[in-house]
């Protein structure tokens, strides 16, 4: 019988907690939080993961450390996963979650943002499952801090990672999934999707380091950055204006993850699926880029998103950018209202 008001730990998590406690593994049990670059109550800690094909590996967990003093905030929490060419910089998002009674955590995945190590290729991945250890590490830290009912939230490639994780990990404490413009299909024509991408994927099996140009489109970055046409400031070494080259191995990893979800997805937790009202195209910025998704095809998001599990609620937001929470204030406010109204039904506050 559960007398605490908290959901019990899963078997896997309970075993892992016990092992960490017994053997004193330094990586998580003795994590050191220190002030984050965002300031204003944000702290972070570095997790050292086992080395892989690229050498040493770390991920970084960021936490909003202000206002986490109520029973509901300690019990209910959000773990946010950023997209490709991205990192966590959205202070307003963390502030809003904490203000609405949720502990807020984010993870900069290996080779992204705070987790990029010197002389390592940013963003590189050979299999989406590589990120699962980073998610597990963040979840363990949340458990150590008393968070039991967890919402996993992913944007773009982070949405693909989050959906893939929950499609394979069913014994978790995650109670809901929020997807902000998830990367569920390539935004390309039929030839590229069905011929070129599979060929590159085959090359990626044997020659994963082959570099592939993404062109030089800057429209989306210009729609975000305050120095151009947007409202935001961020580290353009970590979230670049000009697209970096990707590798054949990265393309293979993304394609395999998308194909796996297309073939069979049965995510058992409730899913909130969100997208812009329409897509916009063109490498050069135009005013239309301020009011649509300049990265993905929103029809693909909705087509594949509603098949992810038995309980999917889909919402579209006219005027929304690819990262919906970075849209103009009226649109972003509507996005947050939708999130919090939906979460209130999935994770109602505990009675006093």
N, C-alpha and C positions, 0 to 999 in steps of 0.2 A: 504493500500500500504506500502511495506517495503522499506524505503529510506536509511536504514543504511548499507545495504549489508550483514546483518546477517539474518539467518533464524529466524522466530518468535518462541517464546517458545510454547510448547504444552500447551493445556488447563490445564492438570494436573499439569505440572511444574509451570505454571503461578499462579495457585491457591496456590500451596505450597509456592512459593516465597512470595506471598502476606501475607499468614498466618504467615510465619516466620518473616516478616517485621513488621506486626501489633502487634503480641504478644511478639516479642522479645525473641524467643526461643534461649537459650544460646548455645545449642548443635552445631548449624551450624553458626548462624549469628555472633557469637562472637568467632569463632574458632581461636585458638592461634597456629600459625606456629612457630616451633622452629627447630634448626639445626638437621638434621637426622644423623644417624650413618654412612651413606655413605659419608658424608662430601661433599666437592667440589660442593657446590651450591644446594644440596638437602635439603629440609625441609619437616617436617611432622607435622601432627596434629592428636590427638586422638578424636574419636567420641564415645560418650557414648550412647549405644543403650538400649532399654528396656530389663530388665532382662528376662531370659527364664528358661527352665527346669534345666539348669546347673548353674544358678546364674547370677551374673553380666556379662555384655557383652560389649565389645568395638570392634571397628575396627579402622584401622589407614590408613590415606590417606597420600601418599608421593608425593611430587611435585618437579620437576626440576625447580629451581628458577633462572637459569642463561639463558640469551639470549631471554627471553620472552618479547621482546619489539617491535616486528614488528606487523603490522596489521594482517598478515596471521597467525603468531604464536598465537596471542591472539584469533583469530577466530577459528582456527582449532586445535583440541587437541585429544590426545589419552589417554584412560583409560585402564591400563593393569591389568589383574587378573591372579595371579600366580596359580600353580597347587597344588596337594596334597603333603604333606611333603615338603613344599616349602614356600617361602616368596619372596618379591621383593629385589633382590640384584644386578641385572644386570645393573650397572651404564652405561656401554657402550650402552645399548639399549636406555636409556633415552637421553644420549648425542647425539646419532644418530638421534633420532626423533626431538629434538630441533634444531640440525644442519640442518635438512631438512625442518624446518618451521612449526613444530607442538609443541604446548604446551604438556608437558608430565606429566601425573599423573599415580600413581599406588595405589592399595588398598591391604593392608594386611587384609584379611577377618577375621572375628571373630574366635578366637582360633588358629590363625596362626601367626607365626613370632612376629612382634612388638605388636600384639594384644592378645597374650597369657597372661592370668592373673594367678597369683599364685593359686595353688591348683585347677586348672581347667584342665579337660582332653583336650589335644590338638586335633584339627581337628574335634571334635565331631559335628555331624549335624543329625537331624532327618528328615529334608525336605530341599531340595535344595533352596526352596523359602525363607528360613531363610536368605540367603545371599543377597536377593534383597534389603533389607534395607541398607546394606553396600554399594551396588552399587549406590542406590539412594542418599545416603549421599555424596559419591564422586562426583556424577554428579551435585549435588547442589553446591558444592564448586567450581566446574569448571564453572558453570553458574555465580556464584558470581564474578569470576575472568574474565568474559567476553568471555569464550569459548562457542561457539554456535554449531559448526559442529564437532561432536564427533565420533571418531572411538573407538569401543569397541574391545579389543584384549585379548584373553584368551589362556592360555597354559594348556593342559592336563585336569585335573579336572576343572580348570578355564575356559577352552573352553566349557566344559559341562555346567557350570554355566552360561556363557555368552549366549550360544545358547538357554538354557532354559529360561533365562530372556527375550530375544528378541522374543521367540516364544509365550510369554504370554503378553509382554508389547509392544504394537504396536504404542502407542502414546508417542514417545520419540524423543529426538533430536539426537539420534544415527543415523549416516548416513551410516556406514559400519561396518562389522564384520570381524576381522582377527583371524583365528584359527590356532594355532601352536600345532599340534599333539593332537587334542581334544580327550578326554576320552569318546567315544561314545559307547563302548562295552567292556565287560570284556575280557581280553586276556587269555582265558581259553578254555579247550576242551568242547565238547558237554555236557558231564555229569555234569560238574561243572556249565556251563551256564544254562542248562535247568532243572537240578534237585537240585544240592546243593545250588546254589545261591538263587533260589526261596524259598527253605526250610529255609535258614538263614533269608531271608527277612520276612517270616511269623513270625519267632521267634522275629525278630526285632520290630514287631508291639507291642508285649506284654512284651518283655524282651530286651529293646534296649541296655542295658548296658553289655550284654554278650560280652566278649572279644574274638576276633578271631585272631589267629596268622597269620602273612604274611610270615613266614619263616625267614631266616636270610641272604638273598641274598644281597651282597654289590657291585655287579658288576657295577651298574649304578652310584652309588656314587663315586666309584673309577675311573670311566671314566671321572668324572667332576673335582674332587679335585686335586689341584696342588701337594699335598703331596703324591698322588698315581700316576695316569697316566694322569691327566687332566691339565687344564689351570687355574682353578678358585679357589677362596677362598670364603668361606661363613661360617656362624654361624652353626655349626653342632649340636647345641642344637635345632635350629629352622628347619634345613633341615638335618635330621639325616642320618648317614651312615648305621646303622642297622635299618631295618623297625620296627616301633612301631606296637603294636597290634591295630586293628580297632575294632569297635563294630558292633553288629548285626543291631543296629539302623542306623549306617553309611552306611552299605552295603544296607540296605533297601532304604535309601534316594538316593543313587547312582543308584540303579536298577530302581527305580520308575522314576527318571529323564531320564534315557536312554530309558526306555520303552515308556515314553510319546513322546519323539522325534521320536522313531521308528514308533509309531502309526500314528502320524500326526505332521508334522513340516511345517510351512509356514512362514519362516522368510523373511520379505519383503525387507530388505536392502541387498545390494550386499555383498557377502561372499567370502573371500579369504581363501581357505582351503589348508593347507600345511602339509606335512608329510615327513618322511625319505623315502629313496628308498627301504629299506627293514628292517625287524625286526631281532634281534639277541636274542638268548636264552642262559640260564645258569646262575646260582646264583654266580658262581665264575668268576672273570674277565679274559678275554682273549683279545688279540689284536683286535679281531672282534668287541668287545664292543665299540671301539673308532669310529666306522664307521656305526652304525646302531641304530635303536630304540630298547633299551633293556627293555622297559616298556610295550608298546602296540603293537598290531598287526596292521601294517600299512594298510593291506587290509581292515580291519574293519573300519579304519579311513576314507578311500576313499569310501567304500561301503555305509556307513551311512552318511558321510559328504555331498555327492553330493545330498542327498535327503532333506537337511535342508531347502531349499528354491528354488525359481525359478531362481536365479542368483548366481550360485556358480562356481568359477574358482578354479580348483584343480591343485596343483603343487607338485611334489615330488623331493627330493633333495638327490641324491646318496651321501653316506658318512655322512649323517646328524644324529646327536644324537636325542634322544627323545625330548629334548628341543633344537630345531633347532638353536636358536641363540647362544647356547653354543658350537656349533660344531667347528671343526677346521676352521681357519680364511677364507680359500677360500670358504668353504661351507656357513659359516655365512655371508660373503659378498654377495654371490648369493642370500641368503634369504632376506637380507635387500634390495638389488636391486629389487627383485620381489615385496616386500611390497611397496616400494616407487613408483615404476612404476605403480603398480595397484592403489595405493591411489591417484596418480596424475590424474588418469582418473575419480575417484569417487569424489574427492574434489579438483578441480582445484583451483589454487590461484585466488583471486579476482583481477580484473584489477585495476591498480593504479588510 
